[in-house]
Amino acid sequence: MSHFLIIGGGECGGRAAFALREKGFAGDITLIAGEPHAPYERPPLSKVGLIEAAEPKWMAAIEKYSEGAIDLVTGVAATSIDTTAQAVALSDGRSLRYDKLLLATGGSARGFPGVKSTHGRIRTLRTHADALALRPMMETGRHVVIIGGGFIGLELAASGRHLGAQVTVIEGLPRVLKRGVPEEIAEVISERHRQEGVDLRCGQAIKALEEHAHGACILLADGETIEADLVIVGIGASPNTSLAEEAGLAIENGIAVDAYLETSHPGIYAAGDCCSFPHPLYGGRRIRLESWRNAQEQGALAAANMLGESIAVSAVPWFWSDQYDMTLQIAGLSEGATTTLRRDLGEGGFLLFHLDHTGRLIAASGIGRGNAVARDIRLAEMLIAARACPAPEALTTSSVKLKSLLAA
């Protein structure tokens, strides 16, 4: 009987295991999870999981694994892959043979260069345990400094203010959300944070970061010193590629896979945050995505292709962030856009449509309150997938329904 082995107990690995069963795979499935938990969703960690110290949002109830004959192994890491013997060594001393292997190893939070915390006052957020450790240090009366003005940093800032902490965000670039978010939307988010009392410091370089028993000290390049009870480093994540690299698999901004998520070694696949892949909507450009939906979609796609379905990657990249009462959503990749058009949604909400030199819609960004943004971004996503070239006036006129452009 065939044995499919999945390394990585996150959203992607868990989704792949269940997808294999849903598609009728009758062989053995082993899911190796390094954390002492069943797979759970990471987006809540910086939001409700932190604010309420809630238990993880499980991807599936624990009994579903046994019902699906999925051997879930928690608290154990894969230490090496023998591609010749088709076997994986585990940290508990076991060795498991496989017929096909999926690497869903995810990513690791980047620490501040050259700094190692010994007192727990300089931290990152990646796991449920991280969120539980952060919460008591973000309460009223505490000063929290967040390094990094990207999605995770700003979500942590919003949660910190909700808990009552004084929050300072330090971003080295000229504005927040520089990566992938239009300046017009970033300005709205920045203003909302300032209204909530967040001290945003953009264009600020950090000369030194030092920890002491009761907090940390940040020395800025301009000479200013900032004292904090807690420093959270939110400067992105690095793909976990060491296992693949040591096994001789090709690495290119993550584990390099083809359009079917297969690595440079036949029978070994990779999916989710850890892999880079060519995307057909963007000229076959190799990209790597760190998002909840991508992890879900690629987990299911990898399962299909491990079973021989040969389905190429085609999903439109999608990102989201909730901060205070505002929702930010992005579909597609705006790099390469030559024209940006705006559609107002009322109550301060708006959409930005990004078109390439041929007039093809390649990305859309939106911000606002309520469901309007989510609905319209979903329709824009469908237009992007269809390689549509909508009339500019139709995109900017709010009375023209985006659904009608799909029909056209």
Number of C-alpha atoms within 10 A of each C-alpha: 7 13 16 23 25 27 24 24 27 29 27 35 33 29 23 27 29 21 18 25 17 14 12 9 17 13 13 16 22 19 25 26 25 19 18 11 17 24 26 22 17 20 18 18 28 26 25 15 20 24 24 13 17 15 14 20 17 15 15 16 11 13 9 11 17 10 8 14 17 19 15 20 18 17 14 15 17 21 15 18 22 14 17 7 9 15 18 19 16 16 13 11 9 9 16 14 17 22 15 18 25 28 27 31 30 26 19 17 17 16 19 17 7 7 12 13 14 10 13 18 22 26 21 24 25 19 18 23 12 15 22 19 16 24 17 14 19 26 18 14 12 18 22 27 28 28 23 23 28 20 24 23 27 27 21 26 33 25 24 30 21 16 20 15 23 21 27 21 25 25 25 15 15 11 18 26 23 15 11 14 20 18 14 11 19 18 14 15 21 18 13 17 21 11 10 14 16 21 17 22 19 16 13 16 15 18 13 13 18 15 22 14 10 11 18 22 18 21 16 16 12 10 10 10 15 14 16 22 22 24 28 22 21 28 20 19 17 17 21 19 24 16 16 22 15 12 15 14 19 16 17 15 16 26 31 26 24 18 18 24 30 23 25 16 13 10 17 23 26 32 36 32 26 26 31 26 26 21 20 16 19 15 8 11 11 18 16 22 19 20 16 19 18 22 25 19 18 25 29 23 25 33 27 20 18 22 15 10 12 14 13 16 19 13 18 19 21 22 18 18 17 17 18 18 9 16 20 24 21 27 24 24 21 23 13 13 18 12 17 17 14 18 18 15 19 11 8 10 20 20 28 23 23 24 25 17 10 10 17 19 28 27 28 30 28 27 28 23 19 12 9 17 23 19 12 20 26 18 20 28 23 18 24 23 20 13 14 18 16 17 11 16 11 15 20 16 14 16 10 12 13 21 14 10 17 14 7 7
